[in-house]
């Protein structure tokens, strides 16, 4: 059983601008290597982000790319009108991609497999939006979603944005009595007893409701509310505006993740997390990419081979997961037998992020998900996405910087952490850029107070044992092993 709870958005937004009937065609957005894009974004930010903004369709073009007249509150693409559901669904049907798979629901928990094409997704979201409208939901309202990892959860999110309402995932902050509940009764599971006047059966509501068109909303109109984890106090609701969110997510699928329209993408996360919001539901569908909704676990549903099965069965081209998931598979399948049982040749890119990736899991992942390559001197290498992204320093924005040696072909040499050792005394100072030496090559950019991973060091006042420490003093004399902590480890397999 799953439920949609309906409540009113406290600060209702009034749509005071007329809708232009013309739908605007858009270019693909900025393209090029990471370094080129980074330079452009700094040198000509207005033009750069204008190109990003044009990857989505607008009912009314925006007047300004960035309005920062009310700092620290900024507004992206001010004056524009758009709808996220239109861009994620209707746009692709109108472009002739209605028969393409939009959502694949794979559930080893229930033993079921289903899918929706973009045309079917359009019908489902339009009719659910019509049903919600019958229950009184309008632009500016909030719909609370409490559902498992099912395709209908994606339909619900899109249907809410189709109406110009905002959705929010359930969180226990206070007692809440919804005005209406829409219940999805799943086959093979216990059926809920509906309370007349409050509860509505999903299938019946959809079947008896007329389709509802997408409602144009301003660029800064709320798309959803997602609560923080609460690790520093009470969870806080973060409101995501529509325009910048839709534009950037659309652009990232190709520019960052290397996934083209029509390919299959799988973010092995949960819809309740920001990764699930962004890269299970919105980004792939906005970009016309098929998304996999996986209702299961890395292990135990029923075995450690499910990740490899899903990739092979659905022809996944790109995948996103967390180190914890990979570690759980490693513990159950250290020899990689399950990976060898499946043909995962469709997988080009594997993205691992969310927490530090330990060396043992990294090495196992490289063997389980990809073939090892060798450069001209026989060293094993692993390529980064599009061979452009370098290692990322810890506690910084995700900006690749130099750190590991590169071969002449531009590939990043893969060596174990224990090999990243200085064979002589090192000197770390504010003006010394190259203190660490690896195999006759230099690991640049290690400076005082830069976050490093000290694998082993002399216990003295200059350096300290442990992960994620900083070199505090101007001079550190010892043979230490340094590795950059990478918020995101990217592999090209």
C-alpha positions as CSV (number, residue, x, y, z in Angstrom):
1,X,0.0,0.0,0.0
2,X,1.2,3.5,-0.8
3,X,-0.3,6.9,-0.2
4,X,-0.4,10.4,-1.5
5,X,-1.4,12.9,1.2
6,X,-2.8,16.3,0.1
7,X,-2.3,19.5,2.0
8,X,-2.1,23.2,1.1
9,X,1.1,25.0,0.3
10,X,1.2,27.8,2.9
11,X,2.5,30.5,0.7
12,X,0.5,30.2,-2.5
13,X,2.1,31.6,-5.6
14,X,-0.1,33.4,-8.1
15,X,0.5,32.7,-11.8
16,X,0.1,36.3,-13.1
17,X,1.7,35.9,-16.6
18,X,-0.1,34.8,-19.7
19,X,1.0,31.6,-21.5
20,X,2.5,31.9,-24.9
21,X,1.3,29.0,-27.1
22,X,4.6,28.5,-28.9
23,X,7.0,25.8,-27.6
24,X,10.6,26.8,-28.0
25,X,13.2,24.5,-29.5
26,X,16.4,24.3,-27.6
27,X,20.0,23.5,-28.3
28,X,22.0,20.8,-26.6
29,X,23.8,23.1,-24.2
30,X,27.5,23.8,-23.6
31,X,29.8,21.0,-24.7
32,X,33.5,20.3,-24.4
33,X,36.0,19.0,-22.0
34,X,35.7,19.8,-18.3
35,X,38.5,22.3,-18.4
36,X,36.9,24.1,-21.3
37,X,33.5,24.2,-19.7
38,X,35.0,25.4,-16.4
39,X,36.9,28.2,-18.1
40,X,33.8,29.3,-20.0
41,X,31.6,29.3,-16.9
42,X,34.1,31.7,-15.2
43,X,34.9,33.9,-18.2
44,X,31.4,34.3,-19.6
45,X,28.9,33.1,-16.9
46,X,25.9,34.8,-18.4
47,X,26.3,33.2,-21.8
48,X,27.3,29.8,-20.4
49,X,24.3,29.4,-18.1
50,X,22.1,30.9,-20.8
51,X,23.1,28.0,-23.0
52,X,22.3,25.6,-20.2
53,X,18.9,27.2,-19.7
54,X,18.0,26.6,-23.3
55,X,18.2,22.8,-23.0
56,X,14.6,22.9,-21.7
57,X,11.4,24.2,-23.3
58,X,9.9,27.3,-22.0
59,X,6.3,28.5,-22.4
60,X,7.6,32.0,-22.0
61,X,11.3,32.8,-22.4
62,X,13.2,34.0,-19.3
63,X,14.2,37.6,-19.2
64,X,17.4,37.3,-17.1
65,X,19.7,34.3,-16.6
66,X,20.6,35.3,-13.0
67,X,19.0,37.9,-10.8
68,X,21.1,38.4,-7.7
69,X,19.7,41.8,-6.8
70,X,18.3,40.4,-3.5
71,X,21.5,38.7,-2.3
72,X,21.9,36.2,-0.7
73,X,18.7,35.1,-2.4
74,X,19.2,34.6,-6.1
75,X,16.8,33.7,-8.8
76,X,17.7,31.8,-11.9
77,X,16.0,32.3,-15.3
78,X,13.7,35.0,-13.9
79,X,10.6,35.9,-15.9
80,X,10.4,32.5,-17.6
81,X,7.5,30.0,-17.5
82,X,7.9,26.3,-17.9
83,X,6.7,23.0,-16.5
84,X,8.9,20.1,-15.3
85,X,6.5,17.3,-16.3
86,X,6.1,18.7,-19.7
87,X,9.8,18.7,-20.2
88,X,10.2,15.2,-18.8
89,X,7.3,13.6,-20.6
90,X,5.2,15.5,-23.1
91,X,8.2,17.0,-24.9
92,X,9.5,13.6,-25.8
93,X,6.2,12.3,-27.0
94,X,5.8,15.4,-29.2
95,X,9.3,14.7,-30.6
96,X,8.3,11.3,-31.8
97,X,9.8,9.3,-28.9
98,X,6.5,8.1,-27.4
99,X,7.3,4.4,-28.0
100,X,10.7,4.6,-26.2
101,X,10.8,3.1,-22.7
102,X,10.7,5.8,-20.1
103,X,10.6,3.8,-16.8
104,X,11.7,0.2,-16.1
105,X,10.5,-1.1,-12.7
106,X,12.5,-4.1,-11.6
107,X,11.5,-5.7,-8.3
108,X,13.2,-8.8,-7.1
109,X,11.3,-8.3,-3.9
110,X,8.0,-9.0,-5.5
111,X,9.3,-10.9,-8.5
112,X,7.8,-8.4,-10.9
113,X,9.0,-6.6,-13.9
114,X,7.1,-3.8,-15.7
115,X,7.8,-0.8,-17.9
116,X,6.2,2.4,-19.2
117,X,6.9,4.1,-22.5
118,X,6.9,7.9,-22.7
119,X,3.4,7.7,-24.2
120,X,2.2,5.5,-21.4
121,X,3.9,7.8,-18.8
122,X,2.2,10.8,-20.4
123,X,-1.2,9.1,-20.1
124,X,-0.5,8.0,-16.5
125,X,0.7,11.4,-15.3
126,X,-2.0,13.4,-17.0
127,X,-4.8,11.2,-15.6
128,X,-3.3,11.2,-12.1
129,X,-2.9,14.9,-12.3
130,X,-6.6,15.1,-13.4
131,X,-7.6,13.0,-10.4
132,X,-5.6,15.2,-8.0
133,X,-7.2,18.3,-9.6
134,X,-10.6,16.7,-8.8
135,X,-9.5,16.5,-5.2
136,X,-8.7,20.2,-5.2
137,X,-5.0,20.2,-5.9
138,X,-3.9,23.4,-7.7
139,X,-0.7,25.2,-8.5
140,X,1.0,26.2,-5.2
141,X,-0.3,23.3,-3.2
142,X,1.8,20.6,-1.6
143,X,1.3,16.8,-2.1
144,X,2.9,14.5,0.4
145,X,4.2,11.3,-1.2
146,X,4.8,8.1,0.8
147,X,5.4,5.3,-1.6
148,X,7.9,2.4,-2.1
149,X,10.3,2.1,-5.1
150,X,7.6,1.6,-7.7
151,X,7.0,3.2,-11.1
152,X,3.9,4.8,-9.7
153,X,6.0,6.9,-7.3
154,X,7.7,8.5,-10.4
155,X,4.2,9.0,-11.9
156,X,3.1,10.7,-8.7
157,X,6.1,13.0,-8.6
158,X,5.5,14.0,-12.2
159,X,1.8,14.4,-11.8
160,X,2.2,16.8,-8.9
161,X,4.6,19.0,-10.9
162,X,2.3,18.8,-13.9
163,X,-0.3,20.7,-11.8
164,X,2.3,23.2,-10.6
165,X,2.1,21.8,-7.1
166,X,5.1,20.8,-5.0
167,X,5.7,17.3,-3.7
168,X,7.4,16.3,-0.4
169,X,8.5,13.0,1.0
170,X,7.0,12.0,4.3
171,X,8.9,12.8,7.4
172,X,7.7,12.5,11.0
173,X,7.9,16.0,12.3
174,X,4.4,16.4,13.7
175,X,1.0,14.7,13.6
176,X,-0.6,15.3,10.3
177,X,-4.2,14.6,9.2
178,X,-4.4,14.8,5.4
179,X,-7.5,16.0,3.6
180,X,-7.3,13.2,1.0
181,X,-5.3,10.0,0.6
182,X,-4.7,8.3,-2.7
183,X,-3.8,4.7,-2.0
184,X,-2.0,2.4,-4.5
185,X,-3.2,-1.2,-3.8
186,X,-0.4,-3.5,-5.0
187,X,-1.2,-6.9,-6.4
188,X,-0.3,-9.8,-4.1
189,X,-0.1,-7.6,-1.0
190,X,-2.6,-7.0,1.8
191,X,-5.3,-4.5,0.7
192,X,-6.0,-1.4,2.8
193,X,-9.4,-0.6,4.1
194,X,-10.5,2.8,2.6
195,X,-12.1,5.5,4.7
196,X,-15.0,7.0,2.7
197,X,-14.5,10.6,1.9
198,X,-10.8,10.6,2.7
199,X,-9.3,7.6,0.9
200,X,-9.3,7.1,-2.9
201,X,-8.1,4.0,-4.8
202,X,-5.3,4.9,-7.2
203,X,-6.6,2.8,-10.1
204,X,-10.2,4.0,-9.8
205,X,-9.1,7.7,-9.5
206,X,-6.9,7.5,-12.6
207,X,-9.5,5.5,-14.6
208,X,-12.3,8.0,-13.9
209,X,-10.3,11.3,-14.3
210,X,-9.8,13.2,-17.5
211,X,-6.2,14.0,-18.5
212,X,-4.8,17.3,-17.2
213,X,-2.5,19.6,-19.2
214,X,0.8,20.7,-17.8
215,X,0.5,24.0,-15.9
216,X,3.1,26.7,-16.7
217,X,4.8,28.0,-13.6
218,X,7.4,30.7,-13.0
219,X,11.1,29.6,-12.9
220,X,11.3,30.1,-9.1
221,X,8.1,28.1,-8.4
222,X,8.6,25.2,-5.9
223,X,9.1,21.9,-7.6
224,X,9.5,19.9,-4.4
225,X,10.5,20.1,-0.7
226,X,13.1,17.7,0.6
227,X,14.2,17.5,4.2
228,X,17.8,17.4,5.3
229,X,19.0,14.4,7.3
230,X,18.9,16.3,10.6
231,X,22.4,15.3,11.6
232,X,23.0,18.9,12.9
233,X,19.6,19.3,14.5
234,X,16.0,19.1,13.4
235,X,15.5,18.3,9.7
236,X,15.0,21.3,7.6
237,X,12.8,21.5,4.5
238,X,14.7,22.6,1.4
239,X,12.6,24.1,-1.4
240,X,13.8,23.3,-4.9
241,X,12.9,25.9,-7.6
242,X,11.7,24.6,-10.9
243,X,13.7,26.4,-13.7
244,X,17.3,26.0,-12.7
245,X,16.6,22.5,-11.4
246,X,15.1,21.3,-14.7
247,X,17.8,23.0,-16.9
248,X,20.9,21.8,-15.0
249,X,19.6,18.3,-14.5
250,X,18.8,17.9,-18.2
251,X,22.3,19.2,-19.2
252,X,24.2,17.0,-16.7
253,X,23.0,13.7,-18.2
254,X,25.2,14.2,-21.3
255,X,27.8,16.7,-20.0
256,X,28.7,14.9,-16.8
257,X,27.3,11.4,-17.1
258,X,27.9,10.8,-20.8
259,X,24.4,9.4,-21.4
260,X,22.6,10.1,-24.6
261,X,18.9,10.3,-25.3
262,X,17.4,6.8,-25.8
263,X,20.0,5.0,-23.6
264,X,19.3,3.3,-20.3
265,X,20.5,4.8,-17.0
266,X,20.3,3.3,-13.5
267,X,20.8,5.3,-10.3
268,X,20.9,2.5,-7.6
269,X,19.5,4.8,-4.9
270,X,16.1,5.5,-3.3
271,X,13.6,8.0,-4.5
272,X,13.5,9.5,-1.0
273,X,17.1,10.7,-1.3
274,X,18.2,13.7,-3.3
275,X,20.0,11.3,-5.6
276,X,16.7,9.5,-6.2
277,X,14.8,12.8,-6.8
278,X,17.5,14.0,-9.2
279,X,18.8,10.9,-11.0
280,X,16.1,8.3,-10.7
281,X,13.2,10.5,-11.6
282,X,14.0,13.9,-13.0
283,X,17.4,14.1,-14.8
284,X,17.1,11.0,-17.0
285,X,13.5,11.7,-18.0
286,X,14.2,15.3,-18.7
287,X,17.0,14.2,-21.0
288,X,14.9,11.5,-22.8
289,X,16.8,8.7,-21.1
290,X,15.2,5.4,-19.9
291,X,15.5,5.2,-16.1
292,X,15.5,2.0,-14.0
293,X,13.5,2.0,-10.7
294,X,15.0,-0.9,-8.7
295,X,13.0,-2.3,-5.8
296,X,15.6,-4.5,-4.1
297,X,18.9,-4.6,-2.4
298,X,22.5,-5.2,-3.6
299,X,22.5,-8.5,-1.7
300,X,19.8,-10.7,-0.2
301,X,17.1,-10.2,-2.9
302,X,18.0,-12.9,-3.5
303,X,21.7,-12.9,-4.1
304,X,24.8,-10.6,-4.7
305,X,24.4,-10.8,-8.4
306,X,21.4,-8.4,-8.8
307,X,23.4,-5.4,-9.8
308,X,25.0,-7.3,-12.6
309,X,21.7,-8.9,-13.6
310,X,20.0,-5.6,-13.9
311,X,22.8,-4.1,-16.0
312,X,22.8,-7.1,-18.3
313,X,19.0,-7.6,-18.6
314,X,18.2,-4.0,-19.3
315,X,21.3,-2.9,-21.3
316,X,22.3,-0.2,-18.8
317,X,24.8,2.2,-20.2
318,X,25.5,4.3,-17.1
319,X,25.1,3.5,-13.4
320,X,25.4,5.4,-10.2
321,X,25.8,3.8,-6.8
322,X,27.4,4.2,-3.4
323,X,30.5,2.5,-1.8
324,X,28.3,0.9,0.8
325,X,26.4,-1.0,-1.8
326,X,29.6,-2.2,-3.4
327,X,31.1,-3.2,-0.1
328,X,28.0,-5.4,0.7
329,X,28.5,-7.2,-2.6
330,X,32.2,-7.6,-2.0
331,X,31.5,-9.2,1.3
332,X,29.2,-11.8,-0.2
333,X,31.1,-12.3,-3.5
334,X,34.8,-11.5,-3.0
335,X,35.8,-13.5,-6.0
336,X,33.4,-11.8,-8.4
337,X,31.6,-15.0,-9.5
338,X,28.3,-13.3,-9.9
339,X,29.7,-10.6,-12.1
340,X,31.3,-13.2,-14.4
341,X,27.9,-14.8,-14.8
342,X,26.4,-11.8,-16.5
343,X,27.3,-9.9,-19.7
344,X,27.6,-6.3,-18.6
345,X,29.3,-5.1,-21.7
346,X,26.6,-2.4,-22.2
347,X,27.9,-0.6,-19.1
348,X,30.2,2.3,-20.1
349,X,30.3,4.4,-17.0
350,X,30.1,3.6,-13.3
351,X,29.8,6.4,-10.9
352,X,30.6,5.8,-7.2
353,X,29.9,8.6,-4.8
354,X,28.3,9.6,-1.5
355,X,31.0,8.6,0.9
356,X,34.7,7.6,0.8
357,X,35.5,4.6,-1.4
358,X,38.1,2.4,0.4
359,X,41.0,0.9,-1.6
360,X,39.9,-2.7,-1.3
361,X,36.4,-2.0,-2.6
362,X,37.8,0.2,-5.4
363,X,40.1,-2.6,-6.6
364,X,37.3,-5.2,-6.4
365,X,34.9,-2.9,-8.3
366,X,37.4,-2.4,-11.1
367,X,37.7,-6.1,-11.5
368,X,34.0,-6.8,-11.2
369,X,32.6,-4.1,-13.4
370,X,35.3,-3.6,-16.0
371,X,38.3,-4.9,-17.9
372,X,41.7,-3.8,-17.0
373,X,43.8,-2.0,-19.6
374,X,47.5,-1.5,-19.9
375,X,49.5,1.4,-21.2
376,X,52.6,1.2,-23.3
377,X,54.8,0.1,-20.4
378,X,52.3,-2.5,-19.2
379,X,50.9,-0.6,-16.2
380,X,47.2,-1.2,-15.5
381,X,45.1,1.9,-16.1
382,X,41.5,2.9,-15.5
383,X,40.0,5.7,-17.6
384,X,37.8,8.4,-16.2
385,X,34.6,9.5,-17.9
386,X,35.4,10.9,-21.3
387,X,39.1,10.8,-20.2
388,X,38.7,14.4,-18.9
389,X,38.1,14.1,-15.2
390,X,41.1,13.9,-12.8
391,X,41.2,13.2,-9.1
392,X,39.2,15.5,-6.8
393,X,40.7,17.0,-3.6
394,X,38.8,16.5,-0.4
395,X,36.6,19.1,1.1
396,X,36.4,21.1,-2.1
397,X,33.7,21.4,-4.7
398,X,33.8,18.6,-7.2
399,X,36.5,20.2,-9.3
400,X,39.0,17.8,-10.8
401,X,42.6,18.7,-10.1
402,X,45.9,17.1,-10.9
403,X,47.2,14.5,-8.5
404,X,47.7,11.0,-10.0
405,X,50.2,10.6,-12.9
406,X,48.8,10.4,-16.4
407,X,50.0,8.4,-19.3
408,X,50.7,9.9,-22.7
409,X,47.3,8.8,-23.9
410,X,45.6,10.8,-21.2
411,X,44.5,7.9,-19.1
412,X,44.9,8.0,-15.3
413,X,47.3,5.3,-14.1
414,X,45.7,3.0,-11.5
415,X,48.1,2.0,-8.7
416,X,47.3,0.8,-5.2
417,X,47.3,3.2,-2.4
418,X,50.4,1.5,-0.9
419,X,52.4,2.5,-3.9
420,X,51.6,6.2,-3.4
421,X,54.5,6.6,-1.1
422,X,57.3,9.1,-0.8
423,X,60.6,7.3,-0.9
424,X,62.5,10.3,0.7
425,X,61.9,13.0,3.2
426,X,59.2,15.4,2.1
427,X,58.9,19.1,2.7
428,X,55.5,20.8,2.8
429,X,55.3,24.5,2.8
430,X,52.9,27.2,1.7
431,X,54.9,27.8,-1.5
432,X,56.0,24.3,-2.1
433,X,53.7,22.8,-4.7
434,X,55.4,19.4,-5.3
435,X,56.3,17.7,-2.1
436,X,55.2,14.2,-3.0
437,X,57.1,12.0,-5.5
438,X,55.7,8.9,-7.0
439,X,57.8,6.6,-9.2
440,X,59.9,9.5,-10.5
441,X,56.8,11.6,-11.2
442,X,55.4,14.4,-9.1
443,X,52.1,14.6,-7.3
444,X,51.5,18.3,-7.4
445,X,49.3,20.7,-5.4
446,X,49.8,19.3,-1.9
447,X,50.1,22.4,0.4
448,X,49.7,23.3,4.0
449,X,46.1,22.8,5.3
450,X,45.1,20.9,2.2
451,X,43.0,17.9,3.1
452,X,44.9,14.7,2.5
453,X,44.6,11.1,3.4
454,X,47.6,10.0,5.5
455,X,47.8,6.3,5.1
456,X,50.9,6.0,7.3
457,X,53.1,8.5,9.0
458,X,55.5,9.2,11.8
459,X,53.6,10.1,14.9
460,X,54.9,13.6,15.6
461,X,53.7,17.2,15.8
462,X,53.7,17.7,12.1
463,X,51.5,14.9,10.8
464,X,48.9,12.6,12.4
465,X,47.8,9.1,11.7
466,X,44.3,8.6,10.4
467,X,42.1,9.3,7.5
468,X,41.2,12.8,6.3
469,X,43.7,14.7,8.3
470,X,45.4,18.0,7.4
471,X,49.0,18.9,7.3
472,X,48.9,21.7,9.8
473,X,52.6,22.7,10.1
474,X,54.7,24.4,7.5
475,X,57.2,21.5,7.5
476,X,56.5,17.8,7.7
477,X,59.6,15.5,7.7
478,X,58.8,11.9,7.2
479,X,58.1,9.2,4.6
480,X,54.3,9.5,4.4
481,X,51.8,8.0,2.0
482,X,49.4,10.6,0.6
483,X,46.2,10.0,-1.3
484,X,43.6,12.6,-2.2
485,X,40.2,11.9,-0.7
486,X,37.8,11.8,-3.6
487,X,34.1,12.7,-3.1
488,X,33.4,11.1,-6.4
489,X,35.3,8.2,-7.9
490,X,34.5,7.9,-11.6
491,X,35.4,4.9,-13.7
492,X,35.2,4.3,-17.4
493,X,34.8,0.5,-17.8
